[in-house]
Amino acid sequence: PTLEVDGAVLESVALDADTLQAADCVVIATDHKSYDWAWVAAQARLLVDTRNATAGLDTAARVVKL
């Protein structure tokens, strides 16, 4: 739930619609099969997909694949 890095405390947040919609950008860094990436993509204003987790999804221009 928390991680301290160089004196900064980072805290996990719930993966829900409110959190995703409030974020400026959502980054997929690990392609976990248990997540509904279509739902995540539909909620996020901007989604950066570094793992091709959204492959095959009909996503809007707000999804950037790296």
C-alpha positions as CSV (number, residue, x, y, z in Angstrom):
1,P,0.0,0.0,0.0
2,T,2.9,2.4,0.6
3,L,6.5,2.7,-0.6
4,E,9.2,5.2,0.4
5,V,11.6,6.4,-2.2
6,D,14.2,9.0,-1.4
7,G,12.1,10.3,1.5
8,A,8.9,10.5,-0.6
9,V,6.1,8.3,0.5
10,L,4.1,6.9,-2.4
11,E,0.7,5.4,-1.8
12,S,-1.4,3.1,-3.9
13,V,-4.9,4.2,-5.0
14,A,-8.0,2.2,-5.9
15,L,-8.4,1.3,-9.5
16,D,-11.9,2.7,-10.0
17,A,-13.6,5.1,-12.5
18,D,-13.2,8.2,-10.3
19,T,-9.4,7.6,-9.9
20,L,-8.9,7.0,-13.6
21,Q,-11.0,9.9,-14.7
22,A,-9.2,12.3,-12.4
23,A,-5.7,11.3,-13.6
24,D,-4.0,13.4,-16.3
25,C,-2.4,10.2,-17.7
26,V,-2.6,6.5,-17.0
27,V,0.4,4.4,-17.9
28,I,0.2,0.6,-18.5
29,A,3.7,-0.6,-17.5
30,T,2.8,-4.3,-16.9
31,D,0.2,-6.3,-18.9
32,H,-1.6,-8.1,-16.1
33,K,-4.3,-10.4,-17.5
34,S,-6.6,-9.8,-14.6
35,Y,-7.3,-6.2,-15.6
36,D,-10.1,-5.2,-18.0
37,W,-8.0,-2.9,-20.3
38,A,-11.0,-2.0,-22.4
39,W,-12.7,-0.6,-19.3
40,V,-9.5,1.2,-18.2
41,A,-9.1,2.7,-21.7
42,A,-12.7,3.9,-21.7
43,Q,-12.2,5.7,-18.3
44,A,-8.8,7.3,-18.9
45,R,-8.4,10.7,-20.5
46,L,-5.0,9.7,-21.8
47,L,-3.6,6.2,-21.7
48,V,0.0,5.3,-22.5
49,D,0.3,1.6,-23.3
50,T,3.9,0.4,-23.1
51,R,3.0,-3.3,-23.1
52,N,0.5,-3.5,-26.0
53,A,-2.2,-4.4,-23.5
54,T,-4.8,-2.6,-25.6
55,A,-4.0,-4.5,-28.8
56,G,-7.2,-5.4,-30.7
57,L,-9.3,-2.9,-28.8
58,D,-11.2,-0.2,-30.6
59,T,-9.6,2.7,-28.8
60,A,-9.8,6.4,-29.4
61,A,-6.9,8.6,-30.3
62,R,-6.3,9.1,-26.5
63,V,-4.4,5.8,-26.4
64,V,-0.7,6.2,-27.2
65,K,1.2,2.9,-27.8
66,L,5.0,2.8,-27.2
